[in-house]
Amino acid sequence: MTEVVATNQTILVVGGGISGVTAALEAAECGKDVVLVEKTPALGGRTTQLYRYFPKLCHPTCGLEINLRRIKSNPGLRVLTLAEVTAISGSRGDYTATVRLSPRYVNENCTGCGACTDAVETLVDNPFNYNLNQMKAAYLPHAMAYPQRYALHPSIIGTPDAEKAKAACKYGAIDLDMKEETIQIKAGAVIWATGWQPYDAAKIQPYGYDRFANVITSVEFERLADPHGPTGGKILRPSDGKEAKDVAFIQCAGSRDENHLRHCSRICCMASLKQTNYVREAFGEAAKSTIYYIDIRAIDRFEDFYAKVRADATVRFVKSKVAKATEDQKSGDIILHGVDTEGYHRYENRHDLVVLAVGMQPSVNAADIPAEIISDSSGFIESSAAGSGLFGAGCATNALDVNRSVQSATASALRAIQVVNKVARAEA
Ligand SMILES: Cc1cc2nc3c(=O)[nH]c(=O)nc-3n(C[C@H](O)[C@H](O)[C@H](O)COP(=O)(O)OP(=O)(O)OC[C@H]3O[C@@H](n4cnc5c(N)ncnc54)[C@H](O)[C@@H]3O)c2cc1C
């Protein structure tokens, strides 16, 4: 049975994305006892699945690497992966979290050599690439994964493939007897950083995401452009592997819409502007990007980035809410239909590939989090009730970019530190 020693002076951080990692580090570097709990096999959250960051177009791995170094050098911060918080009870200064620990089937002897991957044959969907390809059922979640430790997919447990993985491991790291456990962790304050998930594009019927292979989402496009992605960084169409030189981006796909997400995620305009750079980078002057938009929301420092993309001759802007997409079955091309509101003429535009800029919604509906949380109409954490010791951070509170997520996480760390300091004074 796993035991995590924690007290009411411990700060529990739920969610190991950039927000949770930031909050945990800020609190631990102030000398606090911190437990960071992440439900997937590795830290980093959805930023690890981005190819580049706007506005600087740098790689997310750079910031992640700095944070991982900070984590490794801080004994006050304990990290649990494959650990999902399923319930929180109690109140400020005295919380108990229920945490489900899923088996990794690989222990800390793992050196990351990859012999288990070579040994197994079973292929499973690769969630890191939004299931655009498959991976071996003994896998490292991604190249920068922390911990750098392989995992076995539960589907091979009890099969000959699991035994092959065990036999191939020279370090005794494969433990097929690991079982799911549920444990309780105490904490004086809780930071809730469970992040976001992309809106389900299949629900936006007129755009045909569930019918047409060459209609994909913005998060999937990040993986297509990434050299660690399913196509090795080549922008290829899912239907036939042809280079997608003519790419359409549909803004507000399911956002600002009473039938889908009411809110604007703010990120999507910047994400699509950024992604036109991926197309240009791949195909130079032969690239053709078209952004279909209602209005572009690129505020503050992002205005310069927008102006730069506007000046790019390979990028065209069409002010229009696309009415529907159809497929040319012979070529696999996607035809977008609508009315250009700047000239009021109808269009039927053909593209190699269509990218839906889907909105961000909370991965956990704030209304389902007990412990004194006030949620907004979209399910984000609006605020904590007066006297609460549970604080939202990052995209659990709103659709935010990384910069604003980090600011929000730092603020939540400060609030949590105030709570446990008070507990410590009371107990002194
Ligand atoms: C298409 C697209 C492109 C983007 N590009 C950029 C960009 O270029 N620049 C930029 O600044 N921003 C960009 N963003 C926004 C960026 O992805 C977010 O700001 C960032 O992911 C927020 O991090 P987070 O930690 O709040 O959430 P997440 O990254 O979602 O992390 C939350 C973590 O919590 C874990 N978790 C969830 N529930 C539980 C639970 N119950 N128990 C334990 N763990 C749990 C999850 O597994 C996850 O690891 C983009 C967004 C989109 C949609």
The ligand as a MOL file (V3000), in Angstrom:
LIG
                    3D

  0  0  0     0  0            999 V3000
M  V30 BEGIN CTAB
M  V30 COUNTS 53 58 0 0 0
M  V30 BEGIN ATOM
M  V30 1 C -4.6940 24.8580 -30.1340 0
M  V30 2 C -4.0810 25.5030 -28.9290 0
M  V30 3 C -2.8220 26.0550 -29.0240 0
M  V30 4 C -2.2660 26.7160 -27.9240 0
M  V30 5 N -1.0550 27.3160 -28.0930 0
M  V30 6 C -0.5620 28.1010 -27.0990 0
M  V30 7 C 0.6270 28.8750 -27.2980 0
M  V30 8 O 1.2310 28.8130 -28.3800 0
M  V30 9 N 1.0520 29.7000 -26.2880 0
M  V30 10 C 0.3800 29.7920 -25.1010 0
M  V30 11 O 0.7900 30.5800 -24.2310 0
M  V30 12 N -0.7480 29.0270 -24.8640 0
M  V30 13 C -1.2290 28.1990 -25.8300 0
M  V30 14 N -2.3490 27.4520 -25.6000 0
M  V30 15 C -2.9330 27.4260 -24.2380 0
M  V30 16 C -2.1660 26.4190 -23.2990 0
M  V30 17 O -2.3350 25.1160 -23.8050 0
M  V30 18 C -2.7100 26.5410 -21.8640 0
M  V30 19 O -2.4350 27.8530 -21.3910 0
M  V30 20 C -2.0370 25.5570 -20.8890 0
M  V30 21 O -2.1780 24.2250 -21.3200 0
M  V30 22 C -2.6690 25.7000 -19.4870 0
M  V30 23 O -2.0500 24.7970 -18.6010 0
M  V30 24 P -2.8320 24.2020 -17.3230 0
M  V30 25 O -1.7920 23.5850 -16.4640 0
M  V30 26 O -3.7070 25.2270 -16.7220 0
M  V30 27 O -3.7890 23.0490 -17.9060 0
M  V30 28 P -3.4240 21.6270 -18.5790 0
M  V30 29 O -2.3130 21.7670 -19.5400 0
M  V30 30 O -4.7390 21.1090 -19.0840 0
M  V30 31 O -2.9380 20.7250 -17.3610 0
M  V30 32 C -3.8480 20.2060 -16.4030 0
M  V30 33 C -3.2970 18.9040 -15.8380 0
M  V30 34 O -4.1750 18.4200 -14.8040 0
M  V30 35 C -4.2790 17.0090 -14.9040 0
M  V30 36 N -5.5220 16.6030 -14.2310 0
M  V30 37 C -6.8100 16.8420 -14.6360 0
M  V30 38 N -7.6780 16.3540 -13.7250 0
M  V30 39 C -6.9450 15.7890 -12.7310 0
M  V30 40 C -7.2750 15.1330 -11.5080 0
M  V30 41 N -8.5520 14.9690 -11.1120 0
M  V30 42 N -6.2810 14.6490 -10.7200 0
M  V30 43 C -4.9820 14.8080 -11.0910 0
M  V30 44 N -4.6050 15.4500 -12.2480 0
M  V30 45 C -5.5770 15.9340 -13.0450 0
M  V30 46 C -4.2760 16.7680 -16.4110 0
M  V30 47 O -3.9360 15.4250 -16.7160 0
M  V30 48 C -3.2280 17.7890 -16.8800 0
M  V30 49 O -1.9240 17.2430 -16.8910 0
M  V30 50 C -2.9440 26.7760 -26.6760 0
M  V30 51 C -4.2260 26.1860 -26.5800 0
M  V30 52 C -4.8000 25.5850 -27.6890 0
M  V30 53 C -6.1930 25.0550 -27.6030 0
M  V30 END ATOM
M  V30 BEGIN BOND
M  V30 1 1 1 2
M  V30 2 1 2 3
M  V30 3 2 2 52
M  V30 4 2 3 4
M  V30 5 1 4 5
M  V30 6 1 4 50
M  V30 7 2 5 6
M  V30 8 1 6 7
M  V30 9 1 6 13
M  V30 10 2 7 8
M  V30 11 1 7 9
M  V30 12 1 9 10
M  V30 13 2 10 11
M  V30 14 1 10 12
M  V30 15 2 12 13
M  V30 16 1 13 14
M  V30 17 1 14 15
M  V30 18 1 14 50
M  V30 19 1 15 16
M  V30 20 1 16 17
M  V30 21 1 16 18
M  V30 22 1 18 19
M  V30 23 1 18 20
M  V30 24 1 20 21
M  V30 25 1 20 22
M  V30 26 1 22 23
M  V30 27 1 23 24
M  V30 28 2 24 25
M  V30 29 1 24 26
M  V30 30 1 24 27
M  V30 31 1 27 28
M  V30 32 2 28 29
M  V30 33 1 28 30
M  V30 34 1 28 31
M  V30 35 1 31 32
M  V30 36 1 32 33
M  V30 37 1 33 34
M  V30 38 1 33 48
M  V30 39 1 34 35
M  V30 40 1 35 36
M  V30 41 1 35 46
M  V30 42 1 36 37
M  V30 43 1 36 45
M  V30 44 2 37 38
M  V30 45 1 38 39
M  V30 46 1 39 40
M  V30 47 2 39 45
M  V30 48 1 40 41
M  V30 49 2 40 42
M  V30 50 1 42 43
M  V30 51 2 43 44
M  V30 52 1 44 45
M  V30 53 1 46 47
M  V30 54 1 46 48
M  V30 55 1 48 49
M  V30 56 2 50 51
M  V30 57 1 51 52
M  V30 58 1 52 53
M  V30 END BOND
M  V30 END CTAB
M  END
